């Protein structure tokens, strides 16, 4: 089952995409946040669309925005791997 965090992806001619895969599903609960609120914040702040299926995330948007979103998501995941929390803001 595929779950979208916020909006439908942009048409393919306008969108770039990048896929991430995270090995530890347990951390994804905290990475996504309650009701996917963390993914929604990334989407809104960086003008991207994040779609997740299992432990895979696909980020759609303009190339620069997708690159930034990937870096943010990877940094948040590393933070969780280190045993630290993700806090709003």
C-alpha positions as CSV (number, residue, x, y, z in Angstrom):
1,X,0.0,0.0,0.0
2,X,1.3,3.4,-0.9
3,X,0.6,6.3,1.4
4,X,0.9,9.9,0.3
5,X,1.9,12.5,2.8
6,X,0.1,15.5,1.3
7,X,-0.6,16.1,-2.4
8,X,-0.5,14.1,-5.6
9,X,2.8,14.2,-7.3
10,X,3.4,16.9,-10.0
11,X,3.1,15.9,-13.6
12,X,6.3,14.0,-14.8
13,X,7.4,16.8,-17.1
14,X,7.6,19.2,-14.1
15,X,9.0,16.8,-11.5
16,X,12.3,15.3,-10.6
17,X,12.3,12.3,-8.3
18,X,14.7,10.6,-5.9
19,X,14.2,7.4,-3.9
20,X,15.4,6.7,-0.4
21,X,15.3,3.4,1.4
22,X,15.8,3.1,5.2
23,X,16.7,-0.3,6.7
24,X,15.1,0.1,10.1
25,X,11.3,0.3,9.9
26,X,11.0,1.0,13.6
27,X,12.7,4.4,13.2
28,X,10.3,5.4,10.4
29,X,7.4,5.9,12.8
30,X,9.4,8.7,14.4
31,X,10.8,9.9,11.1
32,X,7.3,10.3,9.6
33,X,5.7,11.7,12.8
34,X,2.2,11.3,14.0
35,X,-0.2,11.5,11.0
36,X,2.9,12.0,8.8
37,X,3.4,15.5,10.2
38,X,7.2,15.5,9.7
39,X,6.8,14.5,6.1
40,X,4.2,17.2,5.6
41,X,6.6,19.8,7.1
42,X,9.3,18.8,4.7
43,X,6.8,18.9,1.8
44,X,5.6,22.4,2.7
45,X,9.0,23.9,3.6
46,X,10.8,22.6,0.5
47,X,8.0,22.5,-2.1
48,X,8.2,18.7,-2.7
49,X,5.9,15.7,-2.6
50,X,6.9,12.7,-0.5
51,X,5.3,9.3,-1.1
52,X,6.2,6.4,1.1
53,X,5.7,2.7,0.6
54,X,7.1,0.5,3.4
55,X,10.6,1.6,4.1
56,X,11.0,3.5,0.8
57,X,10.4,7.2,0.3
58,X,10.1,8.8,-3.1
59,X,10.6,12.6,-3.2
60,X,9.1,14.5,-6.2
61,X,9.7,18.1,-7.1
62,X,12.2,20.5,-8.7
63,X,15.7,19.0,-8.8
64,X,17.2,21.5,-6.2
65,X,14.2,21.1,-3.9
66,X,14.4,17.3,-4.1
67,X,18.1,17.3,-3.2
68,X,17.5,19.5,-0.2
69,X,14.6,17.3,1.0
70,X,16.7,14.2,0.6
71,X,19.4,15.7,2.7
72,X,16.9,16.8,5.4
73,X,15.3,13.3,5.6
74,X,18.7,11.6,5.7
75,X,19.8,13.9,8.5
76,X,16.6,13.3,10.5
77,X,17.1,9.6,10.1
78,X,20.7,9.8,11.3
79,X,19.5,11.7,14.3
80,X,17.1,9.0,15.2
81,X,19.8,6.3,14.6
82,X,21.9,8.1,17.2
83,X,19.0,7.9,19.7
84,X,18.0,11.5,19.5
85,X,14.5,12.8,19.1
86,X,13.0,14.9,16.3
87,X,11.4,17.9,17.7
88,X,9.0,20.4,16.0
89,X,10.4,23.5,14.4
